Amino acid sequence: MNPNSKIYVAGHRGLVGSAIWKNLQEKGFTNLVGKSSSDLDLTDYISTKKFFETEKPEYVFLAAAYVGGIIANNTYRADFITKNLQIQNNVISLAHLYGVKKLLFLGSTCIYPKEAHQPISENELLTNVLEYTNEPYAIAKIAGLKMCESYNIQYGTNFISVMPTNLYGPNDNFDLEKSHVLPALIRKIHLSKSLMENNWEAVKQDLNKRPVENISGENTNEEITSVLNKYGIFEDRVELWGTGKPMREFLWSEEMADACVFIMKNVDFKDLHNGKEIRNTHINIGTGKDISIKDLSGLIAKTVGYEGKILFDSSKPDGTMKKLTDVSKLNSLGWKHKIEIEQGVEKIKEWYSENKLYDK
């Protein structure tokens, strides 16, 4: 892969894709191709085929996906499995059909069993039952990595799968229902802080940027308060699902992107197996360090300057109690993270602020 190589970043406007796009630009790659979901529906085979036929990319980062947090995963189960399978099937099969030199498929560490041995190595895949709440999404991602392996084995392609841990960073999804845990915490604590300070301008600015159930800053204070209360946001407290005890690993999205570009440039499928039965060739991307949801919420509150209470509703599910990746394979290939969670939370708070979602 050289600076003039034609590189397609599928999902280039999302959390993952935008970070990869930025990293490629910083490394001097100039021939980048990206299409928004409104311009190219990757669930539509005919449209996707026309794109590959016209653009003929040499390298593909498959970062496009239908994603969300625990509530969204558990509620929109059919959407999560169907849309992700459609995207993967179309892009991977067409990458082979049109001679893509190398493809990087991005999955998730939710592919691992609920009771996987900790830290979770790549060999834990398919050894036990998946976490129920995100099972459809996990199955779709497992299918994607197996599709890459199978195409490599049968057709000699060079398609590599990576499984990033929980990500956060610029261009994240801060939807209160569908976002991942860390951005949801950032937004909930910010909104509660604004209510506590009677800063309705900040609340309305936030809701104008991202309405909640069609409630924006144009609605009445009573209507806004009602919908925020529904999501556990009050003027004196934030209420969160579960006990706060689950341990989670978090990776700054721009570091994930750096790892992905490193792998695309330096690692081939042949480097990831040496046996007759080829399996578990995917690569975990993470930090190898974790923090409890309770401690994370406290860290965010301290960083934002929030003085209200953070309460946990133990009647709601926790999900998997511990999920920490074994990143020894990635480290042995030559890449290691640098940004710790404390620095990352400060960075995402600054990004949130700079995008006019709340005052510093």
HUHU-V866040 format. One record per residue. D_FIRST is the distance of its C-alpha to the first C-alpha in Angstrom with 1 decimal. Layout:
d_first->(D_FIRST;D_FIRST)
This chain:
d_first->(0.0;3.8;7.0;8.1;6.0;8.8;8.9;12.3;14.0;17.1;19.9;18.5;22.1;23.1;23.2;19.9;17.9;19.1;18.2;14.5;14.6;16.3;14.1;10.9;13.4;14.7;11.5;11.3;9.1;11.7;11.1;12.1;14.6;17.4;20.8;23.8;25.8;28.5;26.4;24.8;26.6;24.2;27.3;28.3;26.9;27.9;26.3;23.0;23.1;23.8;20.9;18.4;20.4;20.3;16.9;14.9;11.7;8.6;7.8;11.0;12.5;16.1;18.1;20.9;24.1;27.9;28.7;31.8;34.1;36.8;39.3;37.0;35.7;39.3;40.6;38.0;37.3;37.1;34.7;32.3;32.1;32.2;29.8;27.1;27.6;27.4;24.1;22.5;24.1;23.1;19.4;18.7;20.9;19.6;15.9;17.3;19.6;17.1;14.6;11.7;9.1;9.0;11.4;12.7;16.4;18.4;22.0;24.8;27.0;29.8;29.0;31.0;34.8;37.3;38.8;35.8;36.3;35.2;32.6;30.8;28.5;26.3;29.1;31.4;30.0;32.8;35.5;37.8;38.6;36.2;37.4;39.5;38.6;34.9;35.2;34.1;30.8;30.2;30.9;28.5;25.7;26.8;26.6;23.1;21.9;24.2;22.8;19.3;20.9;23.1;20.6;18.7;22.1;23.5;20.7;18.1;15.4;12.8;14.0;14.5;17.3;18.1;21.6;22.1;25.6;27.7;25.8;27.2;26.1;25.8;26.2;27.8;30.4;33.9;35.9;38.9;38.9;35.3;33.3;32.3;34.8;33.8;33.4;36.6;38.4;37.3;38.7;41.8;42.8;42.2;44.4;47.1;47.2;47.6;50.4;52.1;52.1;53.4;50.4;50.4;48.4;45.4;45.9;46.1;43.1;41.1;42.5;41.9;38.2;38.1;41.3;42.6;44.2;44.7;46.5;45.4;46.9;49.2;51.1;54.1;53.9;55.6;53.0;50.2;51.9;52.5;48.9;47.6;50.3;49.0;45.7;47.5;47.5;50.9;52.3;53.1;50.6;47.4;47.8;44.8;44.5;45.2;46.5;43.8;43.6;40.2;37.6;34.1;30.8;28.9;25.5;24.6;22.0;19.9;19.7;18.7;15.8;14.8;15.1;13.0;9.9;10.8;11.1;7.9;6.1;9.3;11.3;11.8;15.0;16.8;16.8;18.8;21.9;24.4;27.3;28.9;29.0;25.5;25.7;24.7;21.1;20.2;19.7;22.1;21.0;24.0;26.2;28.8;31.5;33.8;36.6;39.4;39.5;42.8;41.5;38.5;40.9;43.0;40.1;39.1;42.9;43.2;40.1;41.3;44.9;46.3;49.8;50.6;50.7;47.9;49.5;48.1;49.4;49.7;50.8;47.2;44.6;42.5;39.8;38.4;40.1;37.3;33.6;31.7;28.5;28.0;24.7;25.1;22.3;19.8;21.5;21.4;17.6;17.8;18.0;21.3;22.7;24.7;26.5;29.8;31.6;34.2;31.7;29.8;33.0;33.9;30.5;30.8;34.5;33.5;30.9;33.6;36.1;33.9;33.5;37.3;37.8;40.4;42.0;41.1)
